[in-house]
Amino acid sequence: MKILFVCLGNICRSPIAEGILRKLSPELEIDSAGTSNFHIGSPPDHRMIESASQHDIDISELAARQFVPKDFEYFDKIVVMDAANYRDVIRLAQDEDHKNKVVFALDGNKDVPDPYFGDNEGFETVYQLLYNACQQILDSIENR
């Protein structure tokens, strides 16, 4: 299975989700992207790198990229972090099959808060939320 995590800039939420799921399930193909082009080529935010390293996850080598329509063809599941990401990704969908691949990371279509403008505590909160979300993704794959 190929899973793509999507947030706004691909420097906070989606890279940590990518790192978490890679650690939990190395046999899956995992990637991340952003809906914006703000940070293309940049590494994850240094605070997210630090938060990840506290959980023995190295995301320092990741580089931000922008979500592109061909991602619908390549990935089996596209996991978005919030309603704005959902709207931006769905807008690029060409058909219902594409739209059906897009899901929210959190149950109930809740938003994963963007920690970018907050303090270090927000990065740990995002880690915890996405760790639980990744566990649920694995459970859903195993229960197919």
N, CA and C atoms as an extended XYZ file, in Angstrom:
432
Properties=species:S:1:pos:R:3:atomname:S:1:resname:S:1:resid:I:1 pbc="F F F"
N         0.847       -1.183        0.000 N   MET     1
C         0.000        0.000        0.000 CA  MET     1
C         0.886        1.238        0.000 C   MET     1
N         0.440        2.249       -0.739 N   LYS     2
C         1.169        3.515       -0.846 CA  LYS     2
C         0.299        4.626       -0.241 C   LYS     2
N         0.867        5.320        0.758 N   ILE     3
C         0.121        6.340        1.498 CA  ILE     3
C         0.855        7.661        1.413 C   ILE     3
N         0.091        8.728        1.139 N   LEU     4
C         0.631       10.088        1.074 CA  LEU     4
C        -0.040       10.931        2.149 C   LEU     4
N         0.767       11.588        2.976 N   PHE     5
C         0.263       12.530        3.974 CA  PHE     5
C         0.393       13.945        3.410 C   PHE     5
N        -0.641       14.763        3.624 N   VAL     6
C        -0.650       16.114        3.062 CA  VAL     6
C        -1.018       17.139        4.123 C   VAL     6
N        -0.193       18.203        4.215 N   CYS     7
C        -0.523       19.373        5.044 CA  CYS     7
C        -0.305       20.617        4.181 C   CYS     7
N        -0.188       21.760        4.787 N   LEU     8
C        -0.057       22.996        4.017 CA  LEU     8
C         1.330       23.142        3.383 C   LEU     8
N         2.369       23.170        4.210 N   GLY     9
C         3.704       23.451        3.689 CA  GLY     9
C         4.634       22.269        3.592 C   GLY     9
N         4.217       21.118        4.122 N   ASN    10
C         5.022       19.899        4.125 CA  ASN    10
C         6.309       20.072        4.936 C   ASN    10
N         6.209       20.828        6.049 N   ILE    11
C         7.379       20.967        6.924 CA  ILE    11
C         7.077       20.642        8.391 C   ILE    11
N         5.813       20.395        8.730 N   CYS    12
C         5.480       20.077       10.119 CA  CYS    12
C         4.674       18.790       10.231 C   CYS    12
N         3.397       18.871        9.935 N   ARG    13
C         2.491       17.756       10.194 CA  ARG    13
C         2.709       16.559        9.275 C   ARG    13
N         2.741       16.782        7.983 N   SER    14
C         2.864       15.624        7.083 CA  SER    14
C         4.221       14.922        7.183 C   SER    14
N         5.343       15.642        7.374 N   PRO    15
C         6.602       14.907        7.523 CA  PRO    15
C         6.659       14.047        8.795 C   PRO    15
N         6.080       14.534        9.885 N   ILE    16
C         6.108       13.718       11.097 CA  ILE    16
C         5.200       12.502       10.924 C   ILE    16
N         4.073       12.660       10.254 N   ALA    17
C         3.208       11.512        9.987 CA  ALA    17
C         3.949       10.501        9.109 C   ALA    17
N         4.651       10.985        8.095 N   GLU    18
C         5.451       10.107        7.241 CA  GLU    18
C         6.481        9.348        8.077 C   GLU    18
N         7.190       10.051        8.941 N   GLY    19
C         8.203        9.421        9.781 CA  GLY    19
C         7.619        8.394       10.738 C   GLY    19
N         6.494        8.732       11.341 N   ILE    20
C         5.844        7.808       12.283 CA  ILE    20
C         5.432        6.531       11.572 C   ILE    20
N         4.733        6.655       10.454 N   LEU    21
C         4.223        5.461        9.781 CA  LEU    21
C         5.362        4.635        9.187 C   LEU    21
N         6.418        5.277        8.727 N   ARG    22
C         7.586        4.530        8.246 CA  ARG    22
C         8.184        3.690        9.369 C   ARG    22
N         8.242        4.268       10.560 N   LYS    23
C         8.791        3.527       11.701 CA  LYS    23
C         7.860        2.380       12.105 C   LYS    23
N         6.561        2.629       12.105 N   LEU    24
C         5.601        1.604       12.519 CA  LEU    24
C         5.456        0.487       11.499 C   LEU    24
N         5.603        0.815       10.227 N   SER    25
C         5.353       -0.180        9.178 CA  SER    25
C         6.299        0.045        7.997 C   SER    25
N         7.545       -0.404        8.123 N   PRO    26
C         8.538       -0.154        7.074 CA  PRO    26
C         8.191       -0.748        5.705 C   PRO    26
N         7.282       -1.720        5.677 N   GLU    27
C         6.947       -2.344        4.395 CA  GLU    27
C         6.005       -1.497        3.539 C   GLU    27
N         5.358       -0.510        4.136 N   LEU    28
C         4.491        0.379        3.370 CA  LEU    28
C         5.323        1.439        2.659 C   LEU    28
N         4.798        1.952        1.550 N   GLU    29
C         5.450        3.060        0.863 CA  GLU    29
C         4.766        4.344        1.318 C   GLU    29
N         5.531        5.221        1.943 N   ILE    30
C         4.986        6.425        2.574 CA  ILE    30
C         5.686        7.650        1.997 C   ILE    30
N         4.920        8.718        1.790 N   ASP    31
C         5.483        9.984        1.341 CA  ASP    31
C         4.647       11.097        1.964 C   ASP    31
N         5.080       12.326        1.758 N   SER    32
C         4.314       13.477        2.241 CA  SER    32
C         4.464       14.621        1.253 C   SER    32
N         3.508       15.543        1.325 N   ALA    33
C         3.494       16.690        0.414 CA  ALA    33
C         2.717       17.828        1.066 C   ALA    33
N         2.813       18.996        0.480 N   GLY    34
C         2.065       20.158        0.938 CA  GLY    34
C         1.163       20.664       -0.173 C   GLY    34
N         0.096       21.336        0.214 N   THR    35
C        -0.787       21.910       -0.797 CA  THR    35
C        -0.230       23.221       -1.343 C   THR    35
N         0.679       23.838       -0.611 N   SER    36
C         1.264       25.100       -1.063 CA  SER    36
C         2.664       24.859       -1.616 C   SER    36
N         3.201       25.883       -2.236 N   ASN    37
C         4.581       25.808       -2.738 CA  ASN    37
C         5.532       26.645       -1.881 C   ASN    37
N         5.129       26.962       -0.658 N   PHE    38
C         5.907       27.848        0.220 CA  PHE    38
C         7.308       27.323        0.536 C   PHE    38
N         7.456       26.027        0.708 N   HIS    39
C         8.709       25.484        1.256 CA  HIS    39
C         9.349       24.416        0.381 C   HIS    39
N         9.027       24.357       -0.895 N   ILE    40
C         9.537       23.300       -1.768 CA  ILE    40
C        11.057       23.180       -1.619 C   ILE    40
N        11.497       21.945       -1.365 N   GLY    41
C        12.921       21.664       -1.218 CA  GLY    41
C        13.475       21.874        0.182 C   GLY    41
N        12.699       22.470        1.066 N   SER    42
C        13.169       22.742        2.429 CA  SER    42
C        13.011       21.507        3.310 C   SER    42
N        13.874       21.404        4.330 N   PRO    43
C        13.705       20.319        5.294 CA  PRO    43
C        12.530       20.631        6.216 C   PRO    43
N        12.102       19.646        6.995 N   PRO    44
C        11.061       19.932        7.981 CA  PRO    44
C        11.509       21.019        8.964 C   PRO    44
N        10.545       21.666        9.581 N   ASP    45
C        10.804       22.673       10.612 CA  ASP    45
C        11.706       22.060       11.686 C   ASP    45
N        12.708       22.822       12.135 N   HIS    46
C        13.673       22.300       13.114 CA  HIS    46
C        12.997       21.826       14.402 C   HIS    46
N        11.875       22.445       14.755 N   ARG    47
C        11.164       22.020       15.969 CA  ARG    47
C        10.497       20.665       15.771 C   ARG    47
N        10.024       20.383       14.560 N   MET    48
C         9.427       19.080       14.294 CA  MET    48
C        10.509       18.018       14.201 C   MET    48
N        11.648       18.362       13.627 N   ILE    49
C        12.782       17.431       13.603 CA  ILE    49
C        13.165       17.050       15.027 C   ILE    49
N        13.214       18.040       15.918 N   GLU    50
C        13.564       17.780       17.323 CA  GLU    50
C        12.517       16.921       18.014 C   GLU    50
N        11.259       17.231       17.799 N   SER    51
C        10.185       16.434       18.397 CA  SER    51
C        10.259       14.995       17.896 C   SER    51
N        10.481       14.813       16.620 N   ALA    52
C        10.594       13.467       16.049 CA  ALA    52
C        11.768       12.719       16.663 C   ALA    52
N        12.904       13.400       16.790 N   SER    53
C        14.100       12.736       17.323 CA  SER    53
C        13.904       12.293       18.772 C   SER    53
N        13.064       12.985       19.508 N   GLN    54
C        12.767       12.574       20.885 CA  GLN    54
C        12.006       11.252       20.921 C   GLN    54
N        11.477       10.844       19.770 N   HIS    55
C        10.748        9.576       19.660 CA  HIS    55
C        11.494        8.601       18.733 C   HIS    55
N        12.805        8.831       18.578 N   ASP    56
C        13.669        7.983       17.755 CA  ASP    56
C        13.213        7.891       16.308 C   ASP    56
N        12.769        9.024       15.773 N   ILE    57
C        12.378        9.117       14.368 CA  ILE    57
C        13.213       10.220       13.725 C   ILE    57
N        13.856        9.898       12.614 N   ASP    58
C        14.679       10.875       11.911 CA  ASP    58
C        13.962       11.333       10.643 C   ASP    58
N        13.524       12.583       10.646 N   ILE    59
C        12.889       13.153        9.448 CA  ILE    59
C        13.754       14.266        8.849 C   ILE    59
N        14.981       14.395        9.327 N   SER    60
C        15.840       15.512        8.923 CA  SER    60
C        16.211       15.500        7.443 C   SER    60
N        16.171       14.341        6.816 N   GLU    61
C        16.557       14.245        5.395 CA  GLU    61
C        15.387       14.464        4.438 C   GLU    61
N        14.181       14.620        4.964 N   LEU    62
C        13.024       14.843        4.093 CA  LEU    62
C        13.086       16.239        3.482 C   LEU    62
N        12.491       16.388        2.324 N   ALA    63
C        12.441       17.690        1.646 CA  ALA    63
C        11.000       17.939        1.201 C   ALA    63
N        10.526       19.139        1.462 N   ALA    64
C         9.145       19.501        1.134 CA  ALA    64
C         8.921       19.470       -0.378 C   ALA    64
N         7.734       19.009       -0.731 N   ARG    65
C         7.303       19.044       -2.125 CA  ARG    65
C         5.828       19.402       -2.146 C   ARG    65
N         5.360       19.801       -3.304 N   GLN    66
C         3.960       20.185       -3.449 CA  GLN    66
C         3.143       19.016       -3.994 C   GLN    66
N         1.925       18.877       -3.483 N   PHE    67
C         0.990       17.885       -3.993 CA  PHE    67
C         0.698       18.190       -5.460 C   PHE    67
N         0.681       17.141       -6.281 N   VAL    68
C         0.380       17.303       -7.711 CA  VAL    68
C        -0.707       16.307       -8.102 C   VAL    68
N        -1.486       16.610       -9.127 N   PRO    69
C        -2.583       15.716       -9.523 CA  PRO    69
C        -2.167       14.270       -9.779 C   PRO    69
N        -0.946       14.044      -10.287 N   LYS    70
C        -0.526       12.664      -10.554 CA  LYS    70
C        -0.394       11.841       -9.270 C   LYS    70
N        -0.360       12.507       -8.111 N   ASP    71
C        -0.339       11.771       -6.840 CA  ASP    71
C        -1.584       10.904       -6.679 C   ASP    71
N        -2.691       11.322       -7.261 N   PHE    72
C        -3.918       10.514       -7.198 CA  PHE    72
C        -3.719        9.155       -7.870 C   PHE    72
N        -2.948        9.135       -8.933 N   GLU    73
C        -2.724        7.894       -9.672 CA  GLU    73
C        -1.764        6.968       -8.937 C   GLU    73
N        -0.798        7.531       -8.245 N   TYR    74
C         0.253        6.729       -7.630 CA  TYR    74
C        -0.139        6.180       -6.257 C   TYR    74
N        -0.774        7.001       -5.435 N   PHE    75
C        -1.046        6.610       -4.051 CA  PHE    75
C        -2.413        5.967       -3.890 C   PHE    75
N        -2.472        5.000       -2.966 N   ASP    76
C        -3.719        4.310       -2.658 CA  ASP    76
C        -4.578        5.107       -1.683 C   ASP    76
N        -3.916        5.844       -0.798 N   LYS    77
C        -4.621        6.617        0.222 CA  LYS    77
C        -3.908        7.951        0.387 C   LYS    77
N        -4.687        9.024        0.430 N   ILE    78
C        -4.149       10.374        0.621 CA  ILE    78
C        -4.760       10.901        1.912 C   ILE    78
N        -3.905       11.131        2.906 N   VAL    79
C        -4.348       11.489        4.252 CA  VAL    79
C        -4.048       12.964        4.496 C   VAL    79
N        -5.105       13.757        4.652 N   VAL    80
C        -4.947       15.204        4.838 CA  VAL    80
C        -5.055       15.583        6.312 C   VAL    80
N        -4.451       16.717        6.649 N   MET    81
C        -4.376       17.141        8.040 CA  MET    81
C        -5.518       18.051        8.485 C   MET    81
N        -6.160       18.745        7.552 N   ASP    82
C        -7.244       19.646        7.964 CA  ASP    82
C        -8.206       19.913        6.811 C   ASP    82
N        -9.249       20.649        7.104 N   ALA    83
C       -10.303       20.913        6.126 CA  ALA    83
C        -9.795       21.714        4.926 C   ALA    83
N        -8.886       22.645        5.150 N   ALA    84
C        -8.336       23.424        4.039 CA  ALA    84
C        -7.526       22.519        3.107 C   ALA    84
N        -6.726       21.614        3.686 N   ASN    85
C        -5.964       20.664        2.860 CA  ASN    85
C        -6.912       19.772        2.081 C   ASN    85
N        -7.971       19.316        2.734 N   TYR    86
C        -8.960       18.471        2.073 CA  TYR    86
C        -9.549       19.199        0.863 C   TYR    86
N        -9.979       20.415        1.073 N   ARG    87
C       -10.580       21.209       -0.002 CA  ARG    87
C        -9.586       21.386       -1.158 C   ARG    87
N        -8.334       21.706       -0.835 N   ASP    88
C        -7.330       21.945       -1.877 CA  ASP    88
C        -7.004       20.678       -2.657 C   ASP    88
N        -6.953       19.541       -1.981 N   VAL    89
C        -6.656       18.278       -2.663 CA  VAL    89
C        -7.853       17.836       -3.503 C   VAL    89
N        -9.039       17.887       -2.928 N   ILE    90
C       -10.244       17.472       -3.650 CA  ILE    90
C       -10.446       18.308       -4.914 C   ILE    90
N       -10.098       19.557       -4.856 N   ARG    91
C       -10.229       20.437       -6.016 CA  ARG    91
C        -9.426       19.928       -7.211 C   ARG    91
N        -8.360       19.190       -6.959 N   LEU    92
C        -7.518       18.658       -8.031 CA  LEU    92
C        -7.947       17.270       -8.507 C   LEU    92
N        -8.913       16.678       -7.810 N   ALA    93
C        -9.381       15.333       -8.169 CA  ALA    93
C       -10.103       15.371       -9.514 C   ALA    93
N        -9.866       14.348      -10.316 N   GLN    94
C       -10.493       14.286      -11.634 CA  GLN    94
C       -11.766       13.460      -11.652 C   GLN    94
N       -11.948       12.604      -10.626 N   ASP    95
C       -13.135       11.757      -10.609 CA  ASP    95
C       -13.409       11.262       -9.184 C   ASP    95
N       -14.461       10.470       -9.043 N   GLU    96
C       -14.855        9.962       -7.727 CA  GLU    96
C       -13.813        9.016       -7.144 C   GLU    96
N       -13.147        8.250       -7.987 N   ASP    97
C       -12.092        7.362       -7.494 CA  ASP    97
C       -10.998        8.161       -6.800 C   ASP    97
N       -10.617        9.275       -7.400 N   HIS    98
C        -9.620       10.145       -6.780 CA  HIS    98
C       -10.147       10.673       -5.446 C   HIS    98
N       -11.347       11.183       -5.449 N   LYS    99
C       -11.923       11.755       -4.229 CA  LYS    99
C       -12.025       10.719       -3.115 C   LYS    99
N       -12.330        9.479       -3.471 N   ASN   100
C       -12.482        8.433       -2.461 CA  ASN   100
C       -11.168        8.036       -1.802 C   ASN   100
N       -10.052        8.418       -2.383 N   LYS   101
C        -8.745        8.136       -1.785 CA  LYS   101
C        -8.398        9.108       -0.666 C   LYS   101
N        -9.094       10.233       -0.600 N   VAL   102
C        -8.734       11.307        0.332 CA  VAL   102
C        -9.504       11.147        1.638 C   VAL   102
N        -8.750       11.076        2.733 N   VAL   103
C        -9.335       10.949        4.068 CA  VAL   103
C        -8.630       11.904        5.020 C   VAL   103
N        -9.316       12.231        6.095 N   PHE   104
C        -8.721       13.041        7.162 CA  PHE   104
C        -7.862       12.142        8.052 C   PHE   104
N        -6.801       12.684        8.601 N   ALA   105
C        -5.943       11.936        9.516 CA  ALA   105
C        -6.687       11.573       10.799 C   ALA   105
N        -7.507       12.494       11.282 N   LEU   106
C        -8.209       12.282       12.548 CA  LEU   106
C        -9.659       11.883       12.314 C   LEU   106
N       -10.144       11.018       13.171 N   ASP   107
C       -11.551       10.606       13.118 CA  ASP   107
C       -12.467       11.812       13.210 C   ASP   107
N       -13.621       11.691       12.598 N   GLY   108
C       -14.604       12.760       12.652 CA  GLY   108
C       -14.238       13.963       11.816 C   GLY   108
N       -13.299       13.770       10.885 N   ASN   109
C       -12.838       14.871       10.023 CA  ASN   109
C       -12.355       16.073       10.824 C   ASN   109
N       -11.737       15.780       11.971 N   LYS   110
C       -11.171       16.852       12.799 CA  LYS   110
C        -9.826       17.284       12.237 C   LYS   110
N        -9.483       18.543       12.486 N   ASP   111
C        -8.212       19.092       12.027 CA  ASP   111
C        -7.074       18.724       12.976 C   ASP   111
N        -5.926       18.386       12.406 N   VAL   112
C        -4.681       18.304       13.170 CA  VAL   112
C        -4.179       19.742       13.241 C   VAL   112
N        -4.020       20.295       14.445 N   PRO   113
C        -3.603       21.702       14.534 CA  PRO   113
C        -2.224       21.926       13.926 C   PRO   113
N        -2.071       23.047       13.253 N   ASP   114
C        -0.773       23.396       12.670 CA  ASP   114
C         0.080       24.031       13.767 C   ASP   114
N         1.214       23.406       14.134 N   PRO   115
C         2.019       23.918       15.245 CA  PRO   115
C         2.986       25.036       14.854 C   PRO   115
N         3.042       25.396       13.591 N   TYR   116
C         4.080       26.277       13.061 CA  TYR   116
C         4.230       27.586       13.840 C   TYR   116
N         3.120       28.233       14.197 N   PHE   117
C         3.206       29.531       14.863 CA  PHE   117
C         3.143       29.426       16.388 C   PHE   117
N         3.185       28.209       16.907 N   GLY   118
C         3.096       28.008       18.346 CA  GLY   118
C         4.438       27.688       18.975 C   GLY   118
N         4.358       27.144       20.183 N   ASP   119
C         5.571       26.782       20.906 CA  ASP   119
C         5.885       25.299       20.721 C   ASP   119
N         6.942       24.841       21.377 N   ASN   120
C         7.385       23.452       21.224 CA  ASN   120
C         6.337       22.444       21.673 C   ASN   120
N         5.516       22.815       22.620 N   GLU   121
C         4.478       21.912       23.117 CA  GLU   121
C         3.518       21.503       21.989 C   GLU   121
N         3.246       22.421       21.090 N   GLY   122
C         2.357       22.126       19.970 CA  GLY   122
C         2.898       21.037       19.058 C   GLY   122
N         4.213       20.976       18.917 N   PHE   123
C         4.821       19.948       18.079 CA  PHE   123
C         4.674       18.571       18.718 C   PHE   123
N         4.803       18.506       20.022 N   GLU   124
C         4.604       17.235       20.722 CA  GLU   124
C         3.139       16.812       20.653 C   GLU   124
N         2.228       17.764       20.780 N   THR   125
C         0.800       17.451       20.654 CA  THR   125
C         0.503       16.856       19.280 C   THR   125
N         1.048       17.463       18.246 N   VAL   126
C         0.855       16.961       16.880 CA  VAL   126
C         1.450       15.563       16.751 C   VAL   126
N         2.622       15.348       17.324 N   TYR   127
C         3.214       14.009       17.282 CA  TYR   127
C         2.249       12.989       17.887 C   TYR   127
N         1.730       13.278       19.059 N   GLN   128
C         0.846       12.334       19.748 CA  GLN   128
C        -0.426       12.066       18.928 C   GLN   128
N        -1.020       13.129       18.398 N   LEU   129
C        -2.228       12.961       17.575 CA  LEU   129
C        -1.946       12.085       16.353 C   LEU   129
N        -0.829       12.346       15.698 N   LEU   130
C        -0.531       11.619       14.470 CA  LEU   130
C        -0.012       10.208       14.741 C   LEU   130
N         0.609        9.996       15.875 N   TYR   131
C         0.986        8.630       16.243 CA  TYR   131
C        -0.278        7.776       16.359 C   TYR   131
N        -1.269        8.293       17.065 N   ASN   132
C        -2.543        7.567       17.206 CA  ASN   132
C        -3.227        7.385       15.858 C   ASN   132
N        -3.199        8.405       15.016 N   ALA   133
C        -3.812        8.315       13.684 CA  ALA   133
C        -3.113        7.251       12.840 C   ALA   133
N        -1.797        7.196       12.922 N   CYS   134
C        -1.046        6.193       12.153 CA  CYS   134
C        -1.356        4.783       12.645 C   CYS   134
N        -1.517        4.628       13.943 N   GLN   135
C        -1.917        3.320       14.477 CA  GLN   135
C        -3.274        2.910       13.896 C   GLN   135
N        -4.202        3.855       13.824 N   GLN   136
C        -5.527        3.557       13.263 CA  GLN   136
C        -5.452        3.230       11.780 C   GLN   136
N        -4.591        3.913       11.055 N   ILE   137
C        -4.407        3.610        9.633 CA  ILE   137
C        -3.915        2.171        9.485 C   ILE   137
N        -2.936        1.794       10.283 N   LEU   138
C        -2.444        0.410       10.223 CA  LEU   138
C        -3.529       -0.590       10.578 C   LEU   138
N        -4.310       -0.289       11.597 N   ASP   139
C        -5.406       -1.184       11.972 CA  ASP   139
C        -6.393       -1.347       10.820 C   ASP   139
N        -6.705       -0.249       10.140 N   SER   140
C        -7.666       -0.326        9.031 CA  SER   140
C        -7.106       -1.142        7.867 C   SER   140
N        -5.805       -1.067        7.637 N   ILE   141
C        -5.170       -1.847        6.573 CA  ILE   141
C        -5.209       -3.337        6.933 C   ILE   141
N        -4.879       -3.637        8.164 N   GLU   142
C        -4.833       -5.032        8.612 CA  GLU   142
C        -6.212       -5.666        8.664 C   GLU   142
N        -7.263       -4.863        8.845 N   ASN   143
C        -8.618       -5.380        8.956 CA  ASN   143
C        -9.353       -5.436        7.620 C   ASN   143
N        -8.658       -5.213        6.534 N   ARG   144
C        -9.282       -5.252        5.201 CA  ARG   144
C        -9.695       -6.641        4.850 C   ARG   144
